[in-house]
Amino acid sequence: MWRYIGRKLFVYLLTFIVAVTINWMIPRFMPGDPIRSMLSRASAGDPEALATMTAYYEEVFGLDKPLHEQYLSFWAGLFRGDLGISVMLYPEPVTDVIMRAVPFTLGLLLPAILLSWIIGNRFGAFAARSKALDNTVLPVGYILTATPYMWLALLLAWSLGIVAGIFPASGGYSFSLRPEFSWLFISNLITHWFLPFLSMFLVALGGWAIGMRNMIIYELDADYSNYLQALGAPRKLVRRYAFRNAMLPQITGLAVQLGTIIAGSLLTEIVFNYPGLGKLILDSLESRDFFLLQGVFLFVVVGVLIANFIIDIVYVLIDPRTRVQMTGGSS
């Protein structure tokens, strides 16, 4: 088990190094100069002042150094928890800006991922043994899973936010309120949270329901299921084994789908102008703030890697066959 964990850690460490390197490279090779963009309006009529301020800010942000020194400085700062200073919100550190947005993104992601996975698997299991429910779940599931996150977010914002006026169509909370631990603020926060959450939950729900329904049907036709039924095992017991075996591919699918779900979260936040990491990505692109952009991408990459590593370990713990193979029992 420890050898398995060690191998996985080594693979994820290499993946992390490559992902961080690409994350560092992409913004720097994008067209445009963030410093000149920031200063062009302030010093449009004075080229000499513009050149002086550009040199000053390039030194402040470390952009006057060769690329290899910038790369080494980035890694050194990363181990200190220093991701640099935001160009857009100068002189605020990138870490502080991201930490303000992270609770909003996690507040969308975690409930949407967990609830859609649990409820979708349950609905799929019920659909596999109920023809009436299967005729409903299957077409609805295909429609939901084929729906783009952004399109569904726009539809919900228009129908429930603008036309019906039931929920706010944008923002994380009302501008008239100040963040505080009070029922007024929390209730307002929930009303702004509901539509972004619903759009992510519905799209993911359809995929999990279809996947579980198909896996249950496959497992019920497997040899072990037929053998148990021939021995006179209760139908409920056979379905229980089928459900447990069908859950294993769904756990693997959860690891595969994490990147898609997070990308959907970022797009959904942009549609609803929700103050999470997706909104930061859009703002940093518009202002060419690649310090903030690479910080947000870094958080997303680390989050996906950690979640996938946890799922790998959970898979080993719940599937005894993998433990037997690790101990050499299969030979």
N, C-alpha and C positions, 0 to 999 in steps of 0.2 A: 504493500500500500504506500509506504513512504517512498519507495523507488518510483512508483507511478506518479506520485505528487511531485517528486523532484524532476522527473522528465517533463511533466506538464509545466512546471515553473520555468524550466529552461526554455521551452518553446515559447511561452508567453513573454518571457524576458526579451528574447530575440524579436518577437513581434512588436513589443513595446518600443524597442530601440529603432526599428525600421519605421514604425508609424510616427514616432516623434520626429525623426529626421525628415520624413516627407512633410510632416506638419510644419516644420521649421522652414523648409525650402519653398513650399508653394506660395505663401504670401510675399516672400522676398523677390520672387521671379514674376509676380503679377505686374502688369503695367501701371504706371503712376507712381508719384512720390508723395507719401503721406505728409512729410514735413512741408514741402512746398505747397501742397494743397491746403494745409492748415494756415500758412502764413500769407498766401497770395492776396487775400482780400485785405488783410490788415496792413500790408506794405505794398499795395499795388502801385502807388505813385513814387516809390523810392527804391530803386533797384539795389543801391548800396546797403540800405537798411535790411532789405530782404536777404541779401547775401550774408550779412553779418548774423542775422537771427537764424538763418538756415544752418550756418556752421555751428552756432551755439546749440541748437536743438539736435543736430546730428551727433554732436558730442554727448549731449545728455542721454539720448536714446541708444548710444553706442553704434550708430550707423556709419561713423567715420572710420571704423576699423575694417580690416579685410574680412572677407566672408568666413574664413576658417576660424578667425578669432571670435567673430560673432557667434559662430556655432558652439565653440567651447564655452563661451560666456553664458550662452543659453543653458547648456547642461549644468554648469556650475550654479546658476541662479535657480534652476529647476530643483536641485537637491536642497537648496535653502528655502524653497517655497516662494521664490521671487520670479514672477513671470514678466517683469518689466513694468513700465508706466504706460497708461493708456494715452494715445495721441488725442483721441476724441474728448476725453475727460481729464486732460492734463491738469494737475500733476497726480491724479489718483492712481494708485497701484492697480494693475490688472486683476490681481487676486481679490481685492476688495470688491471690484465691480462684479466679478463672476460670483462671489459668495452671496451677493444680494439677489442674483437671478437664480441660483441653484435651487433654493426652496420651492420656487414656483414651478420649475421644470420637474423636479422630483415629485412634487405634489400632483402633477399630471401623470407622469410616467408610471410610478409605482401602483396606484390604484387601477389605472387602465390596463397595465400588463397583468397584474395578479387576478383582478376580477374577470377580465375577458378570458384568461386562460382557464380559471376554475369553472366559470359558468359555461363557457363554450364547450369544455370537455364534458360537462354534465349533460348539456343539451344534446351533444352528439351521441352520448351513450344512450340517452332516452330515445333518440330518433332511430337508432339501430334496432330497437326492439318494438317500436310502435310505428306501424305503417302510416297512420293518420298524421302523427307528428313528423315523420320522415318526409311526407309530401309537403310539409310546411317549412321545416328547417332547411332542407336541401336547397330549394330555389332561393329562399331568403339569404341563406348563407353564401351562395354563389354571388348574389347581387352585392352583398356587403363586402366580401373579400375582394371583389373586382373594383370597388369604389375607391378612387384616389382620396387620400386624407384631405388634401386641400379642397377638392370639390365638395366633399361632404361637409367640411367646415364652413365653406361659403354658403351652402344650402341651409345649414342649421342657423348660421348667423342671420341670413336673410329672413327665413321663415319664423323662427322662434324669437329672434332678437329684434328685427326691424319691423316686420309685418305684425306679428302677434304681440311683441313688446313684453314677453314673459320674462326673458332674461336679458342682461346687458350684452350687447354685440361686440364690445371691445374693452380692453383694459383688464388689469388685475384686480382693481378695486376703484371705488369712486374717488375722483380727485379732491372732493370736499372732505374726505376722511384722512386721518393720520394713522399710520400703522400702530396698533396698540392691542393689548390683550383685553378686548371687550366684546360683548355679544353683538353689538352694532357692527363693529368692524369684521368680526368673524362671519356673521351672516352675509354681509356685503361681499366678502371674499369668496364665499361659497357660491353665491349667485353668479359671480364673474367666472368662477372656475368650472361651472357645470357644463356649459356648451363645449369648450375645448376638450374636457374629459369625455363627454358623450361622443364626439366625433371620433376620437381615438379608440374608445371602447367598442363602438359598433363595428368599425372596420376590422379590428382584430378578432372580435367575437365570431364573425362568420367563418374565418379561416380555421379557428380551433374546432368549431362545431363540425365542419365538414371533415377535417382530419380525423377526429375521434370517431365519427360515424363510420367512415371507411375502414379504420383500423379495427373497430369492434366487429364489423361484418367479416373481415378477413380472419380475425382470431376465432370467431365462432365456427368458421369452416375449417380451421386447422385440425391436424391429426389428433392433438391432445384433447381438443374439445369433443370430437367424435368418439374418442376412446372413453372419456369420462361419461358421456351420455350412454354409451354401450354398457358401461358398468352400472348404470342406474343412478348416477350422481344427480342430485337435484339441479334443475335448470338455473336456479339462483346461484348455486356454487359455480357452475360452468361460466356464467356471465361474470361472476366476480373475478375468476382467473383471467377471463378475456379482457376485462377492464384493466386489470393490473398490468398485463402484458402490453396492452394498447397504449398505456401511459408512457412507456419507455420511449417510443419514437416521438411522442408529444413533448417530452422533456428535451430531447435533442433538438426538436423543431423550435423550442423556445430559445435555445442558444443561437440558432441560425437567424431567427426573426428579430433578435434584439436590435440589430443595426437598423432594420427597416422601421421598427417601432419608434426608435429614437429619431430617425429622419422624419417620420410622420409627426412626431411631437414638435420638432423645430418648424416644420411647415405650418402646423396648426397654430403655433404661437404667433407666427407672422400674420396669418389671416386674422386672428382675434386681437392682434396688437398686445399680446399677453407678455408681461415683463419677465420672460424667462430667457434661456440661452438662445432660442431661435430669434428673438427680437434683438439680442446682442449681436448675432451674426449679421443680420440685415443692417443694423446701424454701423457696425465696424466695416462692412463692405462699402457702404455709402461714403464713409469718411476715410477709407483706406487706412484704417487703424489695424495694421496686421499684428501688432502686439496683442491686442484684445482678441483678434480673430484666431490666432494660433493658441491663445489661452483657452478659448471656448472649445476648439477642436481637440485640444489636449485633454480637457475634462471629459469630453464625449468618448475619446479613444480609451482612456483609463477606465471609465465606467463600463464600457462594453467588455473590455478584457477581464475585469474583475468579475463581472456577472457571468461571463462564459466559464471562467475558472471555477466559480462556485457551482455552476450547473454540472460541470464535468465531475466534480467531487461527489455531488449529490447522486449523479447517475451511477457511480460506482457503489455507493452505499445502498441503493435500493435495488440494484440488479446483482444477484448473487453469482451469476455466470461470469461477470467480469472479475470478481474476486477469486473465483476458482482458477481462471486463466492466469491471474497474477501469481498465484501460489504454485503454478505448474500442475494443477489437478487435471487439466485437459489432456496432458500427455500420458 
